[in-house]
Amino acid sequence: MGIVAGLDSSSAFTRIVVCDTDTGAVLRQGYAPHPVEPKATEIDPQAWLLSLGEAATGGLLEGVQAIGVSAQQHGLLPLDGQGNLVRPALTGNDKRAQVAAADLVDGLGSREAWAQAVGCVPQAAQAVAKLRWLARDEPEAAKRTAGVLQAHDWLVWQLLGRPARRTTDRGAASGTGYWSAATGFYRPDLVELALGHQVALPEVLGPSDAAGTTPEGLLISAGTGETMAAAFGLGVGAGDAVVSLGASGSVMAVHHEALADPSGMITSFADATGMHLPVVHTSNAVRALRGTAQMLGADDLAALSDLALESTPGSCGLVLLPYLEGERTPRLPHAAGTLSGLRRESMKPEHLARAAFEGMLCSLADALDVLRGRGVEVRRVFLLGAAAELPAVQAAAPAIFGTQVVVPQPAEYAALGAARQAAWALGVSQGTLAAHTPPAWQGASAQVFEPGEDLAVGQAVRQQYVATRDEIHPGAFGQGA
């Protein structure tokens, strides 16, 4: 038996789990908040190291043989020729690069050109857009920039003592906007398009590769982004999709190849195992529930869920298109939400409450169908987020998605994924694991819900939603979702 650790440096905290290499059983845990303002858009990354050190106190890492690093995605750390920061790190939630992202689309010619080049269309969060912002808004800092890293790259580099070799992995690289998951290569021309000159980019490691070994003999694995680490920690594989219920929503699935999507609805990420994670985002998910709860005077989402269960599938004919903040899928940036089907008998709080849940889930089913329409197999759906625990979600989701729904127990899946990667790299280095075979850790504890006899009813709800969507926004999905 060996011991490995996985650390997740999110936007707000560092979480460390120490695990048994053979089973994945969690032996110890550590936690510390980042000493930064919530939702900071730029940060001195030394704060991440301070948080890491605090989380690892009390002998937490005693006996650990390898560490994996997961970290917040889409940040940018511009470095000068000596490896020092040119300016504070830009975080993923910094929206100042929205205009820069649009400039880049025009610079390459079209959204389709970007999708073909790197599997995604530039967004404000991505490193490529932040480089363009830097060139336009801080030209002196841009001129001094000789290399760029993301958060997990920088943390790995620091743990190894800042060696000459800088590394990343496929998962994190696929979110930059200048590395293609389809080809496995950088596009330096896109870096130059954004920044105006070339920079040093980190070497992209394979899933089971080690980034290096510390002077104390501690092996550091490749690391990855939080999304990829969480998928690895959950144990999802081919045939699995993950639906994340935040204020906005996302649907991702494990697939054997990268998907270039001319519409730009699919972002083609790589995962932490050598496979791919095509992702479709929606602008509205739980925010539609919260807005409905506020409108109905419900105390919280649990009360809204209880109210919704007083209604019946189909919400007495009410259909809510939850495009409250515009929408990314379908691409309707200036749309507003729509409530349709109002009749005297449907004008009751419980029907509106249920329509909010059904509208949110049908919108996510639209996103799921974008992937299915490109040949992605979906045999079960993992449902993540606090809202996944709501009875109204669990009652409606399997029939609307048309497949088994798995609601994992809350756990630190990104840190667990980082630890599993560390165990993989350690096993390969010791000759006990193959480079293409990750450790077979026990999957997440979960509740499982089947569509069962409700499938036909759920599909009728979905058809009612699609008919309303196509009437109000004809052609939003081309020939349909």
Secondary structure, 3 states (H helix, E strand, C coil): CCEEEEEEECCCEEEEEEEECCCCCEEEEEEEECCCCCCCCEECCHHHHHHHHHHCCCCCCCCCCEEEEEECCCCEEEECCCCCECCCEECCCCCCCHHHHHHHHHHHCCHHHHHHHHCCCCCCCCHHHHHHHHHHHCHHHHHHCCEEECHHHHHHHHHCCCCCCCEEEHHHHCCCCCEECCCCEECHHHHHHHHCCCCECCEEECCCCEEEECCCCCEEECCEEHHHHHHHHHCCCCCEEEEEECCCEEEEECECCCCCCCCCCEEEEECCCCCEEEEEEECCCHHHHHHHHHHHCCCCHHHHHHHHCCCCCCHHHCEEECCCCCECCCCECCCCCEEECCCHHHCCHHHHHHHHHHHHHHHHHHHHHHHHCCCCCCCEEEEECHHHHCHHHHHHHHHHHCCEEEEECCCCHHHHHHHHHHHHHHHHHHCCCCCCCCCCCCCCCEEEECCHHHHHHHHHHHHHHHHHHHHHCCCCCCCCC
